[in-house]
Amino acid sequence: MTLLADPASGLLDRLHGALGAEAVLADEKSRRYYANDIFWQPGIEPAAILLPRTREEAATGIRLATEAGLSVVPRGGGMSYTKGYLPDRAGAVVIDARRLNRIVEVNAADLYITVETGCTWEQVAAALEGTGLRTAYWGPLSGHVATVGGALSQNSAFFGSAAHGTVAEAVLGVTVVLADGSLVTTGSGGRIGTKPFTREGGPDLTGLFLGDNGALGFKVAATLRLMRRPEAVGFVSFGFRSIRDMAAAQVEMAPLKVVAEGFGIDRTKVEHSASVNKLMDGVRTLGQVARAGSGLVAGLKDAVQVAAAGTAFLKEHAFTLHLVVEARNAAELDTSMAAVREIGRRHGSEIENTVPKVMRSKPFGPPRGMLGRDGERWVPIHAVFPLSAALEVCDANDAFYATRRDFMARHGIVYSVMTMTVGTEFFLEPAFYWQDEITDLHARTLGEDVVRPWRGRPANETTRAAVAELRRATQELYAGLGGVSWQAARDYPFREVLQPPTLALLESVKRALDPRGLMNPGALGLAATPTLTA
């Protein structure tokens, strides 16, 4: 029996008194649910789950748990597949941020927005609707459920990232609960009587808590820089014979800084990705495209073109690249589109631009891509590399998976790959699809109606272990090629790839902020304990 569950300890009563009984879950069903992420299952069940509604409640809950000697594990929208929010020991307390979902301030004059970290990216976009403003990075594809805090903890890229980099580059400051329950604000918002308008002014303490996977603290609020929405937007897609040709085009386009976001995919992704296959989602999609047009007539014309094109044309090419180009005005857009087209046509051929149009018409929806087209389980693996290494990395990646073709066929694993540029970085993300059980996490996120056809599928632990083996080998390949991975959590190599003085500095920071090692222990390989099993 854990200390939390032991009535003699009084801790559960204290948590109920501080947060309210409805904010403390300790029933078996909830504990089992919070022991799984998108890929890793079953994990170690937490002793309880806290759902604070204010930063003060979060601070109190964390303080009470750590005073009792229990570890605390931050959790956002639940989109992690790297053990980011899974306890590494019995008796842990998961802190679920999703009730911390207020928009604190939209300051159009000083170009920043402050939000609680349980806000989804869809909520942030809605709060800025009508202002003519947005954050430079404005969310992942899973932004319907993915939270700001999760993105800051694990880093994130997609919408706006080709031009403006990852979410970390948009952050001006954060408010964090440390392991002892103290509240700390970084950036100028942490000064006396100063607005949170800048990250500068002394050491960059904000950066400590970005990409930390919750190992250094529990983020309860963040201030993000705003920018004017570009007035002109264009869409363009290309087909390529090889990933090398596609990567060459992406690398050449990246320094132009005119592509807002885009992604390259192979034919397998087209065939197996539920997200790609749902692009032509009937009348609803056509209506969204029409509303996204520059006017009713133009929008309806776009809708007709989208309906006529469908998605079959994507399968005619081994690889396809889909781009959104932004500019300050129509004339600038024409120049930018011409430059992008010249590069794309030199390496490949221009194709119908259905995919980026529909993607922008409704950027945030249920993350259907967390399962394959026919309900297959899905999990990716990624790394970023210097632009100059992109072609070498693509060649090495192709050679690596060629040697594992028989292994994947034997286990029924389907491999696909996606590429992006993120600022001045080349992003490579293989993904795997396989037959396996559907978990409660999939069901709650997508809805029982969506997963019902596959709900009774049995667990496939053998193939899941084979996928884990492939992912680990890929991680080691990318690290050996000089790649960097963001969502380290308890999955990617991290402490192993740091130079000893750098690791020593990080461990010193961890000890200073969390001397008992109770804040998400094991994340980043810090205060490590025996690892979770697959």
C-alpha positions in Angstrom: 0.0 0.0 0.0 1.4 3.4 -0.9 1.7 6.3 1.5 -1.0 8.1 -0.4 -3.5 5.2 -0.2 -2.7 4.5 3.5 -5.5 6.3 5.5 -3.2 6.7 8.4 -1.0 9.0 6.4 -3.8 11.6 6.0 -2.3 12.8 2.7 -5.3 11.9 0.6 -7.5 13.9 3.0 -5.2 16.8 2.8 -5.3 16.8 -1.0 -9.0 16.6 -1.0 -9.2 19.5 1.4 -6.8 21.6 -0.6 -8.1 20.9 -4.1 -11.6 19.4 -3.6 -12.5 15.7 -3.9 -13.4 16.1 -7.6 -9.8 17.3 -8.4 -8.2 14.1 -6.9 -8.6 10.8 -8.7 -7.5 7.6 -7.1 -9.9 5.0 -8.4 -8.5 1.9 -10.2 -9.9 2.9 -13.7 -8.3 6.3 -13.6 -5.0 5.0 -12.3 -4.9 2.4 -15.1 -5.7 5.0 -17.7 -2.9 7.3 -16.6 -0.4 4.5 -16.8 -0.3 4.5 -20.6 0.8 6.8 -23.4 0.2 6.5 -27.1 2.8 3.8 -27.5 4.1 2.5 -24.2 1.8 0.2 -22.2 1.2 -1.0 -19.7 3.2 1.3 -17.4 3.3 1.7 -13.7 0.0 3.0 -12.3 0.2 6.3 -10.3 -1.2 6.4 -6.8 -3.4 9.3 -7.7 -4.1 12.0 -10.3 -4.5 15.7 -9.5 -6.4 18.0 -11.7 -5.8 21.5 -10.3 -7.9 24.5 -11.5 -5.5 27.3 -10.4 -1.7 27.7 -10.2 -2.1 27.9 -6.4 -3.8 24.6 -6.3 -1.1 23.1 -8.5 1.6 24.4 -6.2 -0.2 23.1 -3.1 -0.8 19.7 -4.6 2.9 19.3 -5.6 4.1 20.6 -2.2 1.9 18.1 -0.3 3.0 15.2 -2.5 6.7 15.9 -2.3 6.6 16.6 1.4 5.2 13.1 1.7 8.1 11.7 -0.3 6.0 11.0 -3.5 7.2 11.8 -7.0 5.1 14.1 -9.2 4.7 13.6 -12.9 3.4 16.5 -15.1 0.9 15.7 -17.9 -0.7 17.8 -20.6 -2.9 16.7 -23.5 -1.7 13.1 -23.4 -0.1 13.1 -26.9 3.3 11.8 -25.7 4.7 8.5 -27.0 8.0 8.7 -25.2 7.0 7.9 -21.6 7.0 11.7 -20.9 4.1 11.5 -18.4 4.4 7.9 -17.2 5.6 7.3 -13.6 8.9 5.5 -13.3 8.0 4.2 -9.8 5.0 3.1 -7.7 3.3 5.7 -5.5 3.7 8.6 -8.0 1.2 11.5 -8.4 0.3 12.6 -11.9 -0.5 16.3 -12.2 -2.9 16.8 -15.1 -2.8 20.3 -16.5 -5.9 20.4 -18.6 -8.1 22.3 -16.1 -5.5 25.1 -16.2 -7.0 26.4 -19.4 -7.6 30.2 -19.0 -6.5 32.8 -21.4 -4.9 35.2 -18.9 -4.2 38.2 -21.2 -4.2 39.2 -24.9 -2.0 42.3 -25.2 -2.4 43.4 -28.8 -0.4 46.6 -28.3 2.7 44.9 -26.9 2.3 41.8 -29.0 2.1 39.0 -26.4 -0.5 36.5 -25.1 -0.3 34.9 -21.7 -2.1 31.6 -21.2 -2.4 28.8 -18.7 -0.5 25.7 -19.9 -3.5 23.5 -20.0 -4.9 25.5 -22.9 -4.9 23.6 -26.2 -3.4 25.3 -29.3 -6.9 25.4 -30.7 -8.0 27.5 -27.7 -5.1 29.8 -28.2 -6.0 30.3 -31.9 -9.6 30.9 -31.0 -8.6 33.6 -28.4 -6.7 35.5 -31.1 -9.5 35.2 -33.7 -10.4 38.7 -35.0 -7.3 40.4 -33.6 -5.2 40.0 -36.8 -2.5 38.4 -34.6 -1.1 35.0 -34.0 1.9 33.3 -32.4 4.7 32.7 -34.9 4.6 28.9 -34.2 0.9 28.3 -33.7 0.5 24.6 -32.9 1.1 21.0 -33.8 -1.3 18.9 -36.0 -2.7 17.5 -32.8 -3.5 21.0 -31.5 -7.1 20.1 -30.9 -6.0 18.2 -27.8 -2.2 19.0 -27.4 -1.6 21.6 -24.8 0.8 24.6 -24.6 2.5 23.1 -21.6 3.1 19.8 -23.4 4.6 21.5 -26.4 6.9 23.6 -24.2 8.0 20.6 -22.2 8.8 18.3 -25.2 9.3 21.0 -27.9 7.1 21.0 -30.9 6.9 22.1 -34.6 4.5 22.3 -37.4 2.2 25.3 -38.1 4.5 28.3 -38.8 7.7 26.3 -38.0 9.3 26.3 -41.4 9.7 30.1 -41.2 9.7 30.7 -37.5 11.2 27.5 -35.8 9.9 25.5 -32.9 7.6 26.6 -30.1 10.6 27.4 -27.9 11.4 30.4 -30.1 8.0 32.0 -29.5 8.2 31.9 -25.7 8.8 35.1 -23.7 8.5 33.6 -20.2 6.9 30.9 -18.1 5.5 30.4 -14.6 6.6 27.2 -13.1 5.9 25.2 -9.9 9.1 23.8 -8.5 9.4 20.6 -6.6 8.9 22.3 -3.2 5.7 24.0 -4.4 7.2 27.4 -4.9 6.0 29.5 -7.9 8.7 31.1 -10.2 8.2 33.3 -13.2 10.9 33.8 -15.8 11.4 36.5 -18.4 10.5 40.1 -17.6 7.3 38.9 -16.0 9.4 37.8 -13.1 10.5 41.3 -12.4 8.8 43.6 -9.9 6.2 45.8 -11.7 7.2 44.8 -15.2 5.0 43.4 -18.1 6.0 40.0 -19.5 6.9 41.6 -22.8 10.5 40.2 -23.2 12.6 37.2 -22.5 15.8 39.2 -22.2 17.5 40.9 -19.3 19.9 38.6 -17.5 20.4 34.9 -17.9 17.8 33.1 -20.0 16.0 31.3 -17.2 13.1 30.6 -19.5 15.2 28.3 -21.6 15.8 26.0 -18.6 12.2 24.9 -18.6 11.7 24.5 -22.4 12.3 20.9 -23.6 12.8 19.8 -20.0 10.0 17.2 -20.2 8.8 18.4 -16.8 12.0 17.3 -15.1 12.7 20.7 -13.6 9.2 21.9 -12.8 5.5 22.0 -13.7 4.6 24.8 -16.0 1.3 26.5 -15.2 1.4 29.6 -17.5 3.4 30.9 -20.4 3.7 34.1 -22.4 4.1 33.8 -26.1 5.2 36.5 -28.6 2.6 37.6 -31.2 3.0 38.7 -34.8 0.7 40.2 -37.4 -1.0 37.6 -39.5 0.4 37.6 -43.1 -2.2 39.1 -45.5 -1.4 36.8 -48.4 -1.2 33.0 -48.4 -0.4 30.6 -51.2 -0.4 26.9 -51.5 1.8 24.6 -53.7 2.7 20.9 -53.8 5.3 18.9 -55.7 5.9 15.3 -56.6 9.4 13.6 -56.5 11.0 10.3 -57.5 13.0 10.0 -54.3 13.3 11.3 -50.7 16.7 12.7 -51.8 15.2 14.8 -54.5 12.5 16.1 -52.1 15.0 16.8 -49.3 17.2 18.7 -51.8 14.2 21.0 -52.7 13.3 21.5 -49.0 16.9 22.4 -48.1 17.1 24.9 -50.9 13.8 26.5 -50.0 14.6 26.8 -46.3 16.9 29.9 -46.4 14.2 31.9 -48.3 12.1 32.0 -45.1 8.9 32.2 -47.1 7.4 28.8 -46.5 5.3 29.0 -43.3 4.8 25.2 -42.9 5.0 22.2 -45.0 5.7 18.5 -45.0 7.0 15.8 -47.3 5.6 12.3 -47.2 6.1 9.0 -49.0 3.5 7.0 -50.9 3.1 4.6 -47.9 2.1 7.5 -45.7 -0.6 8.4 -48.3 -1.9 4.9 -48.2 -1.8 4.3 -44.4 -2.2 7.7 -42.7 -5.7 8.3 -41.5 -5.0 12.0 -41.5 -4.1 12.0 -45.2 -7.1 9.8 -46.1 -9.5 12.0 -44.2 -8.5 15.2 -46.1 -11.5 14.8 -48.4 -14.0 14.5 -45.7 -17.1 15.2 -47.7 -19.3 18.3 -47.7 -17.8 19.6 -44.4 -14.3 19.9 -45.9 -15.6 21.5 -49.0 -17.5 24.1 -46.9 -14.3 24.8 -44.9 -12.3 25.3 -48.1 -15.0 27.6 -49.4 -14.9 29.7 -46.2 -11.1 29.8 -46.4 -11.1 31.3 -49.9 -10.5 35.0 -50.7 -14.2 35.4 -51.4 -17.3 33.4 -51.9 -16.8 32.8 -55.6 -13.1 32.1 -55.2 -13.8 29.8 -52.3 -16.4 27.8 -54.2 -14.1 27.5 -57.1 -11.4 26.1 -54.7 -14.0 23.7 -53.3 -14.8 22.4 -56.8 -11.1 21.9 -57.6 -10.5 20.1 -54.3 -13.4 17.8 -54.9 -12.3 17.0 -58.4 -8.7 16.3 -57.4 -9.4 14.0 -54.5 -6.3 12.3 -53.1 -5.6 9.6 -55.7 -3.1 11.8 -57.5 -0.8 11.6 -54.5 -0.2 7.9 -55.1 1.3 8.7 -58.6 4.5 9.9 -56.9 6.9 8.2 -54.6 7.1 11.3 -52.5 5.0 14.5 -52.3 5.8 17.8 -50.7 3.0 20.2 -49.5 3.7 23.8 -48.6 2.0 26.9 -47.3 3.7 30.2 -48.4 3.0 33.4 -46.5 3.7 37.1 -47.4 2.8 40.6 -46.4 1.0 41.4 -49.6 0.0 39.9 -52.9 3.0 41.2 -54.8 5.4 39.7 -52.3 3.5 36.4 -52.4 3.8 36.3 -56.2 7.6 36.7 -55.9 7.8 34.1 -53.1 5.7 31.6 -54.9 7.7 32.0 -58.1 11.0 31.3 -56.1 9.5 28.2 -54.5 8.1 26.9 -57.7 11.4 27.3 -59.5 13.1 25.2 -56.9 10.4 22.6 -56.7 10.1 22.1 -60.4 13.9 21.8 -60.8 13.9 18.8 -58.4 10.4 17.4 -59.1 7.1 18.3 -60.7 4.3 20.5 -59.5 1.0 18.8 -58.6 -2.4 19.7 -57.4 -2.2 21.7 -54.1 -5.2 20.1 -52.4 -3.4 18.9 -49.3 -2.0 22.3 -48.0 -5.3 24.0 -48.9 -7.4 21.6 -46.8 -4.8 21.5 -44.0 -5.1 25.2 -43.6 -8.9 25.3 -43.9 -9.2 23.3 -40.7 -5.9 23.1 -39.0 -7.1 21.6 -35.7 -9.3 18.5 -35.5 -9.3 15.2 -33.5 -5.8 13.7 -34.0 -7.1 10.9 -36.2 -3.4 10.2 -37.3 -2.7 8.6 -34.0 -4.2 5.5 -35.6 -3.7 4.2 -39.1 -6.3 4.3 -41.9 -7.8 0.9 -40.8 -7.1 1.4 -37.1 -3.5 0.3 -37.1 -1.5 1.5 -34.1 1.0 4.2 -35.0 4.1 5.6 -33.5 6.9 7.9 -34.9 10.5 8.5 -34.3 12.4 11.6 -35.2 15.5 13.7 -35.2 16.7 17.1 -36.6 19.9 17.7 -38.5 21.8 20.6 -40.0 20.5 21.5 -43.5 23.9 20.5 -45.0 23.5 17.0 -43.7 20.0 16.3 -45.1 21.0 14.3 -48.2 23.6 12.2 -46.3 21.0 11.5 -43.6 18.3 10.5 -46.1 20.8 8.1 -47.8 21.7 6.6 -44.5 18.1 6.3 -43.5 17.2 4.5 -46.7 20.1 2.1 -46.3 19.3 1.4 -42.7 15.6 0.5 -43.4 16.6 -1.6 -46.4 18.5 -3.9 -44.1 15.4 -4.2 -41.9 12.9 -4.8 -44.6 12.6 -8.6 -43.9 12.4 -7.9 -40.1 9.5 -5.5 -40.7 7.7 -7.9 -43.1 8.1 -10.8 -40.7 6.4 -8.8 -37.9 3.8 -7.1 -40.1 5.3 -3.6 -39.5 4.6 -0.9 -42.1 7.2 1.8 -42.4 6.6 5.4 -43.7 8.5 8.6 -43.5 7.9 12.4 -43.3 10.3 15.3 -43.7 10.1 19.0 -42.8 12.3 22.0 -42.5 12.1 23.8 -39.1 13.8 27.1 -39.4 17.3 26.1 -40.4 17.0 22.5 -39.4 16.1 19.4 -41.4 13.5 17.2 -39.7 13.2 13.5 -40.4 10.4 11.4 -38.9 9.8 7.7 -39.8 6.6 6.2 -38.5 5.4 2.6 -38.0 2.0 1.0 -38.3 1.0 -2.4 -37.0 -2.0 -4.4 -35.7 -2.5 -4.1 -32.0 -5.1 -3.5 -29.3 -6.9 -0.1 -29.1 -6.4 1.5 -25.7 -8.6 3.7 -23.7 -6.3 6.6 -24.5 -7.1 6.2 -28.2 -10.8 5.8 -27.5 -11.1 8.9 -25.2 -9.1 11.0 -27.6 -10.8 10.0 -30.9 -14.2 8.9 -29.5 -15.7 5.5 -29.1 -17.5 5.8 -32.4 -14.2 6.1 -34.3 -12.5 3.2 -32.7 -15.4 0.8 -32.3 -14.6 -1.3 -35.4 -11.2 -2.2 -33.9 -12.0 -2.0 -30.2 -11.9 -5.8 -29.7 -8.5 -6.3 -31.4 -6.2 -8.3 -29.1 -2.9 -7.1 -27.8 0.1 -7.8 -30.0 3.0 -7.5 -27.5 5.4 -9.3 -29.8 5.1 -6.9 -32.7 5.0 -3.9 -30.3 8.3 -5.1 -28.9 9.7 -5.3 -32.4 8.6 -1.7 -33.1 10.3 -0.7 -29.9 13.5 -2.4 -31.1 13.3 -0.6 -34.4 12.8 2.7 -32.7 15.7 2.3 -30.5 18.0 1.3 -33.4 16.8 4.3 -35.3 17.5 6.6 -32.3 21.0 5.3 -32.1 21.5 5.7 -35.9 20.4 9.3 -35.8 22.5 10.1 -32.7 25.5 8.6 -34.5 24.8 10.9 -37.5 24.8 14.0 -35.3 21.1 14.3 -35.0 19.2 15.9 -32.1 15.8 14.6 -30.8 13.4 16.8 -28.9 11.0 14.6 -27.0 13.6 12.8 -25.0 11.5 12.0 -21.9 12.4 8.4 -20.8 12.7 7.1 -24.4 15.4 8.7 -26.5 19.1 8.6 -25.5 19.9 11.9 -23.7 22.4 11.7 -20.9 24.4 9.2 -23.0 24.9 11.8 -25.8 25.9 14.7 -23.6 29.5 15.7 -23.1 30.4 15.1 -19.4 30.7 18.7 -18.4 27.4 19.5 -19.9 25.7 16.6 -18.2 27.3 17.7 -14.9 25.9 21.2 -15.3 22.4 19.8 -16.0 22.6 17.5 -13.0 23.6 20.4 -10.8 20.6 22.4 -12.0 18.4 19.4 -11.3 19.7 19.1 -7.7 19.3 22.8 -7.0 15.7 22.8 -8.2 14.7 19.3 -7.1 17.1 18.1 -4.4 15.1 15.0 -3.6 14.7 14.0 -7.3 10.9 13.9 -7.1 9.9 16.1 -10.1 9.3 13.6 -13.0 12.2 11.4 -12.0 13.8 9.5 -14.8 12.9 12.1 -17.4 16.0 13.1 -19.4 17.8 10.3 -17.6 17.9 12.4 -14.5 17.4 10.8 -11.1 17.0 7.6 -13.1 15.4 4.5 -11.7 14.7 1.1 -13.3 13.1 1.8 -16.7 9.6 1.0 -17.7 9.1 -2.1 -19.8 7.2 -2.2 -23.0 
